[in-house]
Amino acid sequence: MKPNETIEALATLVHEERERLARLWAKRLREELYELDLPGRDLRAPLRRMLDELARLLTDRPDDVLSLWPEVVRPHGAFRYDQRFEPEDLVREFKALEEVLLRVYTRRHGGELEPEVAEFITELVGEANASAQASYARVLRTEEVRFREAAVMESILYHMDVGILLAEEDGSVSFATPPVSRLIGVPMRSVVGARAVNSLVPVLAQVKAHHPSGESFRVTDMPFMRAIKERGPVRGVMMVVERPGGGEAWLEMSATPIWEEGGELAGVIQTLTDRTEAATKAKELMNAHDELRRLQGRLLQRTRAQALGQLASGAAHALNNFLNVLRLRITLLRREFKPEHLDALDRTVGQIGELVARLQEFNVQRTEEVLSDVSLDNAVRESMELARGELERGEHPVTLELHLGDPGAIRADAGFLRELVVSLLLAARDRMEQGGRLELTTQADGTERLVLRIQDQGRPYTVEELSRMFDPLNREAGAPQAALQLAVLRAQVQRWGGELTVENAQGGKGGVFVVRLPRARAAHEEEAHAEAQLTGPRRFQQTRRVLVVDDDMDNARMLAEVLGDEGYDVQVAQSAEVALQLWERRRYDAALLDALMPDISGWELARELRKRTPEALLAIVTGMDVRGQNRANLALVDAVFRKPIDVGALDDFLSQSDTHSAEAVPSTPPAGPEGVGPDGLTH
């Protein structure tokens, strides 16, 4: 038979015998896998859909059916993974399809089976099987990474006083941290692993749980039950319970749904926090659970050391933001309550601070750089060779097109620079599922900076994607780890005095990663200028007006409230753009700048403010480790404060004045026990 006759014969068979094929395939599959025919479950439905697509392709696209049908079948592998199928079960499933097609064809043609038809059926089913297996393996690898990350995150959660419950979609509680039992007042052993509607009823009755209004608290009032029903987050639910030894405890609870990549609800995370001491004033303490949850599933590492390093950096940042809110809230509460009631809470701050310090030690090794003058073009060529094998393998390879302009050298660590370029190449590759071309361009941007552009042929970015591209806690990026990886890369570029941005290509033809770094000569001159700034005294006026810039409004508002009580006139800005507008409208004596912000970094903002007002006091406020930060950046500011902030040290810093004489002001203002001066050293 000719090829077109073979395809036509098979198309006729699938069209006319489609229902029979689906029935026999389901029956054969049930025999192979010992599947039960449960009421309400249609085993034929997914099989019938694949046969429908096969019939359509055989008729409409006969020449491309061998390449198109496997793409149609690909999601079936992930579907079977969700149904707890084993890889061998997939093999049996497609083997059963091959047997059914051959059997029905033979019976339809009076016992005859042409070799061409048999060979075509075998090849068609084999390609589909390989495609489904690849999809299954990809989901399996992703789940293995998630399991390792969950183990590390669980060890962190056990050190916290926030209780955490994990609930499944059916309302059963699958996990509870020890603080849950302590907060509620009874062990949760009987609740974990059981449906909440049955197991939680006696627990709530035993502790006499009720709403602040006095109404009895029911299981259906639990935030995780409401989140499952409403398919959305539930915040700030208060529950009052009676302690076994007497007295009441006020618990604040929140729940956040967890969504699979396909949009299906996977479960709910619920937190419980003791609000007995400040039930109406400390809701900000709930920020931690959201940030920690977003950290899960963001880390895809090639080695265990890299995974630990990035986990430490991201987890430390999230926890330090939480600690900052906690420390500032304690400062306000001390003015209204007796200090002894808050000693235990303050000790908790110290314990979590020690945990953060240990976590950050994982990432210290990545900041040990050896800076030298590195040719940008040579670094790009070396990176291209390192990544070529990964880019060109698979069904849809990616090719590279170079436009190197020999712009010169930059001041950087050669190894880290190659790692950075390779990571950007792979990130751009991931945007082109069907393969394509990457264009790498190097050029000079004036006399001071060199530019590397990596342009892909993927779809254009949306405005929302561009705004959150470098958010390390962004769970809506394409791959779970993509935003965190880009945030780490941008931080590395900023340490070298440059910037990493992303934009859409002209004409909407893909996206572009843009790396701008100082020319080597310009970098040396900038460091010399930084030395001059460090040695020369800066005249400070008496500080009254302070601008606080932080994209986290909880941190910004509470810091402003604390400083306002100290007598300062404080204004808050949530972005660098707003900060610059406010700075132009009135005179400020000082600015406290968050290091990591979505639009531009605090270091870049400090550079702009320093140009406008050289005599102003500028300080960076950050939860990140600043070791390895570019010396020229450090020279832009007068101090660096680590979160949680020591308010006394901050007040000492802001209260500097030149009312007596300029010589009385030290060139490196003291930043207190948690501050870091422009020399990069902790004071």
Sequence and secondary structure as in RCSB ss.txt:
>XXXX:A:sequence
MKPNETIEALATLVHEERERLARLWAKRLREELYELDLPGRDLRAPLRRMLDELARLLTDRPDDVLSLWPEVVRP
HGAFRYDQRFEPEDLVREFKALEEVLLRVYTRRHGGELEPEVAEFITELVGEANASAQASYARVLRTEEVRFREA
AVMESILYHMDVGILLAEEDGSVSFATPPVSRLIGVPMRSVVGARAVNSLVPVLAQVKAHHPSGESFRVTDMPFM
RAIKERGPVRGVMMVVERPGGGEAWLEMSATPIWEEGGELAGVIQTLTDRTEAATKAKELMNAHDELRRLQGRLL
QRTRAQALGQLASGAAHALNNFLNVLRLRITLLRREFKPEHLDALDRTVGQIGELVARLQEFNVQRTEEVLSDVS
LDNAVRESMELARGELERGEHPVTLELHLGDPGAIRADAGFLRELVVSLLLAARDRMEQGGRLELTTQADGTERL
VLRIQDQGRPYTVEELSRMFDPLNREAGAPQAALQLAVLRAQVQRWGGELTVENAQGGKGGVFVVRLPRARAAHE
EEAHAEAQLTGPRRFQQTRRVLVVDDDMDNARMLAEVLGDEGYDVQVAQSAEVALQLWERRRYDAALLDALMPDI
SGWELARELRKRTPEALLAIVTGMDVRGQNRANLALVDAVFRKPIDVGALDDFLSQSDTHSAEAVPSTPPAGPEG
VGPDGLTH
>XXXX:A:secstr
  HHHHHHHHHHHHHHTHHHHHHHHHHHHHHHHT    TT  THHHHHHHHHHHHHHHHH GGGHHHHHHHHHHH
HHHHHHHTT  HHHHHHHHHHHHHHHHHHHHHHTTT   HHHHHHHHHHHHHHHHHHHHHHHHHHHHHHHHHHHH
HHHHHHHTTSSSEEEEEETTSBEEEE HHHHHHHSS  TTTBTSBHHHHHHHHHHHTT B TTS B  GGGSHHH
HHHHHTS EEEEEEEEE TTSSEEEEEEEEEEEE TTS EEEEEEEEEE SSSTTT GGGGHHHHHHHHHTT   
 SSHHHHHHHHHHHHHHHHHHHHHHHHHHHHHHHTTS GGGGHHHHHHHHHHHHHHHHHHHTTGGGG   EEEEE
HHHHHHHHHHHHHHHHH SSS EEEEEEE    EEEEEHHHHHHHHHHHHHHHHTT TT EEEEEEEEEETTTEE
EEEEE  S    HHHHHTTT TT TTSSSTTHHHHHHHHHHHHHHTT EEEEEE GGG  EEEEEEEEBHHHHHH
HHHHHHHHHHS        EEEEE S HHHHHHHHHHHHHTT EEEEESSHHHHHHHHHHS  SEEEEES  SSS
 HHHHHHHHHHH TTSEEEEEESS  TT  HHHHHHSSEEEESS  HHHHHHHHT   SS GGGS SS    TTE
E TTS B 
